[in-house]
């Protein structure tokens, strides 16, 4: 039997097939390379359209300021806050007035109110108590009155105690405290001697209020004499209180026997300090009246309206701006009176730059 032969193409045919195979392979390789190149180009083009992975989102556009669009200008305007007590003709607090009952004028220019509401907000307050020699017999009743003031105030208030004679001393353990026992201990540090550096004590207490945690700030000042030991004058002290936003309540314990020129000068000093800040000055004839007065002061603080606005005169030029508040009775009753500070000093751009 003959073995089945394997079919083998002739040599020339095999050579042509080999050349065709080689050509096919070459064409295939070129096609693959072309596809890869096209893919790479497309990928590169796509990559150029995408931001780098490390690039964050674009920043938000700068806020526009009316009249200054496109310049990226930001005007820094300070909110002016007033604390105002409104009373009827009988001297009774008037509650529940709507915002449109108030008109605020700065340098006689009507302002647009941003806030107008009655609220009992926590305050930061300083008890500034005369500790000179003439106060020795009065301090026990004054201390009791000061503690009544604290207890009648908002429970979230914070306070400090400054006792003063020839100099002034922060006698609370902490800068501010809500602890009645700590305040009582500070008030009982009685070393009644020497003279009366009232103005220095007020300016030092205003400086301490800069550390406060509450926006509304108050000083309660109790004294029985004319300042006779301060380095600062009354004019300088009034200037300092107008640069602050503190309200000053003063109690002058001059008594029936003090009716001379010195007593009148002392009264005027306390009245000027209170009037400049929207506070009150009291002059009881007996030290026993101090406690009821302190209760009245606490009620006055807790029944005030907060009025706030961005001044139309927004330049930081450090000038004094007078403030007047007018109030109308929406119920058509009798005339209402409003008490607040008489003005304020605008911040200056040089002061702001110096603090940076």
Secondary structure as UniProt FT lines:
FT   HELIX           11..49
FT   TURN            53..54
FT   TURN            66..67
FT   TURN            69..72
FT   STRAND          79..87
FT   TURN            89..90
FT   HELIX           99..101
FT   STRAND          102..106
FT   TURN            107..108
FT   STRAND          109..110
FT   STRAND          113..118
FT   STRAND          123..130
FT   HELIX           133..135
FT   TURN            136..138
FT   HELIX           139..152
FT   TURN            155..156
FT   STRAND          158..164
FT   STRAND          168..170
FT   HELIX           180..187
FT   HELIX           198..209
FT   TURN            210..211
FT   STRAND          216..223
FT   HELIX           234..243
FT   STRAND          246..252
FT   TURN            255..257
FT   HELIX           261..277
FT   STRAND          281..282
FT   HELIX           287..289
FT   HELIX           290..302
FT   STRAND          305..310
FT   STRAND          320..327
FT   TURN            330..331
FT   STRAND          337..339
FT   STRAND          343..345
FT   HELIX           349..355
//
